[in-house]
Amino acid sequence: MPHTQLAGSQPVVRTCPFSPPGEYRELREQDPVAHVTLPDGIDGWLITRYADVRAVLSDPRFSSRRRGVTGNHLGSQEIPPPPPGWFIFMDAPEHPRLRKMLTGRFTVRRMRELAPAVERIVADHLDAMAAATGPVDLVQDFALPIPSLVICELLGVPYADRAEFQHNSATLLRLGAPAEEVAQAQLELNQLIHRLAVQKRTEPADDILSALVGDGDLTDEELAGIGVLLLVAGHETTANMIALSTLCLLRDPAQLALLRAEPEHADAVVEELLRFLSVIQFGIRRTALADVEVGGQLIPAGSTVVAHLPAANRDPELFPDDPESLDLLRPHRPHVAFGFGIHQCIGQQLARLELRIALTSLFERFPELRLAVPLEAVPMRDEMVVYGVHELPVTW
């Protein structure tokens, strides 16, 4: 019979830096639609099976709008509206209206055209690393600046503003950050993009912000919101995937040898790393707009639901051959590292491009690359929405 009692808190403590907490295996097998307390104190439903995650993320009865810490049921309470332009937290008709303005900028063809620029950016940073004496921090010297440069180039944002942007985007994504700090970070990022949007009205260029300004259908607030969203989304996830993938491969010499021996299989390597690492570590939230049955469990209207991507990507129903291990030769199957449905990550082809070029170039340039500290000394981003490493000291 369906249950509604709380199963406990959502697991957050890892015992392995490359795997989600082991409790997710038990939940997926025994309680795949579990009523839990989420890390921010909200009561919600945790979805851990691959099929159920895809069902939730493709069902319009689950809204992308989300509430804060107060209130767990719709009732007379309203879900606060998302910031202007943040279409990932919107439903129809606002979501498709804004998203369609960007889809043409992230096609496979556009990414092929962008590849030479990404290769130059990566090569420049590898040159700078090679000129350094002693260990370098791969996060600060490689993983962070590459996607930041690429997305700023796409948007038309001067790279001179990167330090301000990186500081504020990290604040937005840190669990437990004081509300006043989050608000200030959001304000400063909005002001940055707003200044640029005003400039693009009189000095347009071949970039996303200019195209959005030229459309003429967006308010200044929506322009700023879309710009900030793309900066944060295009920077945080890819930067952490580059660094965490590097650490993962360095700790698995047999798998790294496969990449080095067969770089032409880099696309398959990237897909397996995306599946295995799944850096959106706490899942994607939705709000039930009606009573909905998922996996045999009735979820009441107004409930917060979390589609847990890392657990879904290790579901034996999808990957029957040892899903808990990294296997760069694993046959590709459609993982959900980029989400699923109409809200699936619009920049996924860009992320794939950056990961492929960054990883293959890094290990080709530095065949003796290795950790400069023990694995236990690498600080992990356990407290962050996007998982990864805070620092990654390496040498060669």
N, C-alpha and C positions, 0 to 999 in steps of 0.2 A: 504494500500500500504506500502511496507517495507520502514522504515525510516533509516536515517543515522545521524541525528543531535544528538549532545551530550545531554544525559539526566541529566547531572550533574556529581558530584563526587561519587565514590564508597563510600557507607556509612561505617563509621568506629566508630562512637560514640555510645556506648551502654548506655541504661537506666537501664538494668538489668544485673548483672554480669554473669548470666547463659544463656543468650540468645543473639543472634546476634542483631544488630540494627533493630528496628521495620520496617524501610523502606524496608527491604528485603521482607516482606510479600506483600507490595504494588507492588514492582517490579515483584515478582513471579506471581502475579495476573494480572497486567496491562502491564508490559513491561519486559517479561521474558528473552529477549535477548536485553539488553540495552547498548547503546553506551555511555560510561562514561569515566571520567578521573580517573585513578587508583591512589592509595596513593603515588606512586613515580613519578607522573606527566605524565605517559604514557597514551595516549588515547587507550582504548580497549573496548572489548565487555564482558559484565557481564552476565553470564548464571546462572539462579536461579532455574529452574525447574528440578526435579529429572530425568525425562526421557531425557531432553536435556543435562544435565551434563553427564549422562552415554553415550549418543551418542557422545559427544565431546571427552571424555576420551578413547573411543574405536575406534575412527576414525583415521586411519593413515595419513589422510590429515591434521591433527593437530599435528605439531611437538612438541616434548618436549624441543627442543632447544629454547632459549629465548634471547631477546636482553635487553640491558640496557636502560638508560633514553633517549638516543639519537636515533631518527629515529623511525617511526611507520609503515613503509612499506618496503617490501623487495627491490623492484626496483633494483638499482645498489648496495645497501648496503648489506653487508654480516652480518649474525647473528654470533656473536663471538662464537667460539667453547667452549664447557664446559671444566672444568678442567679435566685432565686425570683421568679416573677411576670413575668419577661421572656419572654413567650410568642412573640415573633418569632423566638427562637432555640430553639423547642421543636417537636416533632413530635406526632402523635397518640399517645395520647389527651389529653396535657396541653394542647397548643395549642388544640384546639377547646373544651375545657372552660373555659379562661380567656377565650378570645376571645368566646364566645357571651354572656358576662356583659356585654360592652360594645357589642355590635352595635346594640342598640336606642337607644344614646345618640348614634349618629353617622349616623342615617338622613337622607335628603333632607328629610323633614318636620321633623325636629329642627333641621336647619340653617336652614330657612326661619324657624322660631321664633326662632333665635338672631340672625338678620340685623339686627334693630334694635339689639341690644346691640353688635354689631360696628361698625355705622355710627356709633354714639355714641362708641365708643372711638377710631375713626379720626378723627372730627370733632374730638374733644378734642385729639388730637395735632397735627392740622393747625392748629388755633387757636394752640397753643403755638408751632409753627414760625413762624406768621405774626407773632407778637409778638416774635420774636427779631430782633436786629440783626446783620447780617453773615451769612456763610455758616453753614449748620448741617450736622451729620453726619447724613445720612438714616438710617444704620444705628442709631445710638444714640437718635435723636429720633423715629424712626418705625418702621423695619422690625423692630427687636428688641422694643420694648415692646408692640406691638399683638398679635402671637400669644401673647406671654407673658401678657398680661392676659386674653386670651380663654381660653387653656387653664387658667389658674389659676382663672378664674371657673367653668369647666366642672367642674373637680376640687374646687372649694371651698378653694383655697389662697389665703391672704391675699397681696395683691400686695406687701405690705411685705417679703416674703421674696424678692423677685425678684432682687436683686443677688447674694445667696448662690447662688440657683439658677442664674443665668446663668453665673456664674464656674465652678461645678462642672460644668454640662452641657458647657461649652466644653472643659474639661479631659478629660472622657470621650471627646470626639470628635476630639481633636487627635492626629494621627499622631505617634508618637515621644515622647509624653508619658511621663515617668518612671513606672514601675509604682507607686511609692509615692504619687505624686500622684493617679493614677487611682483607686487603692484608697481614698485619703482622700476624694476627690470622691464616689465611690460611697457611702461610709459616711455622709457628711454629708447627701446627698440622701435616703438611706434613713431617716435619723433624722428629717428634716423631715417626710416623708410619714407615718412611724410616729406621730409626735406628733399629726398631724392626724387619723389614723385612730382613735386612742384617743379624741380629742375627739368624733369623729362618732358613736361608740358611745352617747354620752350626749346629744349635741346634733346629731342628724341634720338635714340640710337637703336641698334639691332639687339635688344635685350627684352626680357620679360616685362620689366616695369614699364618700358616705353610702349610695348604692345598693349598692356592693360590700360595705360593712360589714354592711348589712342582709341581704345574701344568706346570710351565716352560714357559707359553705363555704370561706372563705379563711383562711389563717394570717396573722398579723401580717406575716410576712416576705413573703408573696405580695402582700398589700395594698401594702406599701411598694414592692415591685418594680414592680407595675403602675403605681402612681402616678408613680414616677420615669421609667419607660419612656414614659408618655404625656406627661409634662412635656418630656422631651428630644425625642421624636419630633414633638410638636406645636409645639415652639418653634423648633428649629434649622432644619428644612427650610423652613418657611414664611417665617421671617424672612429667610433667605438668598434665597429666590425673590423676595420683595418687592424687596429691594435690588438684586439682580442684574438682575431684569426692568426696573427703573427705569433702571439704567445702560445696558442693552441698547437700550431704546427711545430714550433721550436720544442715543445714538450712531447712531440710524437714523431721522432726521426724517421720512422718507417713511412708514415703518411707524407711527410715533407719530401722524402726521397722520390715519391711518386710524382709530386708536382714538379720537382726539378728535372726528373727524367723525361716527363711528358708534358711540357708546358702548353702543348696544343690542346690539352684537356682542361685548361684553366676554367672554362665556363662551367664544366661539371664540378670542378673543385669548389668554385664559388657557391653553387647551389647547395652542395653538401654542407659547407660551412654555415650558410644561412640557416639551413634546417637545424643543424646540430647546436648552434650557439643561440639562435633566436633571442636577440638582445632586448626586445620589448619584454622585460622579464616579469612584470606583474600582470600582463594581459591587456586586452582592449575592453573598455567599458561600454555598456549599452544600458538603456532604460526601457523596461517593458511598458508599452503603451496599452496593452490589453493582457488578459490572462492568456498565457501561452504554455503549451506542453512541450518540453524539451527532454528527450531521452526518457520518457515515461514519467517525468516529474512536472507537476503544474507549477508554473512560476506566476505569482500574482501580478496584476497590473501595478505599475509604480516601482517594481523591484529594480535594484541595480544588479546587472549581470556582467560577469567578467569572462570573456572568452580567452582562455589561457593558451597562448600560442606555443610556448616551449613544451608544454605537456602534449598538445595536439601533434606537434611535429615529431614526437617520440612514441606515437601510438602504434603498437604492433599490428593493428588492423591495416594501417597504411604501409608501414615498413616492417614486415615480419622478420627480416633477417637482422637481429641485434640492433634495434633502433637506438640503444643507449651508447653505441660506439660511433666514432668518426670513421667513415669509410669513403675515401675519395673516389673509389671505383663503384660506389653504389649506383644502381640504375636510377635515373631521375624519376621522381614522382612529384606531383604538385603539392609542395609544402605551403604553409600559411605564414611564413616569416614576414611577408608584406601584408598580412591580413587577407581578406576575401570579400567578394561582393563589390557593390558600387563604390565603397570607400577604400578599396585596395589601394595601396600606396601609389600615387601618381608618378613618383620619381623612381620607381623600382628599376627601370632600365638604366638610369643614371647611376644608381648605387652599384648595379652589377658591373657597369663599365669601369667605375673607379676602383672597385675591389679587384677586378681582374688585372688591370694595369698596375695598380699599386703592389699587389702581392707578387706577381711574376717578376716585375722589375726589381723589387727589393731583394728577392732571393737570388736573382741572376747577378745583381751588382755585388752583393755580399754573400758569397757561397759559404763563408765561415761564420755567418751571423749566429750569435748565441746570447743567452741571458747574461747580464753582468752581475746579477744578484740571485740568490736562491728563489725558487718559485714562491715559497712562503713569505718572502719579503716584498712581493709585488702587491701594491695596494689595489684591491678590487673595488668596483663601483657598486657595492652591495646595496647602498642606500639610494641609488639613482633609478629613475624610471627606465632609462636606457642603460643596460648593463655593459660593463667593459672593465678597463683598468684606468686608474688615475695617472699612473706613471708606468713606464716600461723601459728600465735601463738595459741597454744592449751594447755589445761590443763585437769585434770580429778579428 
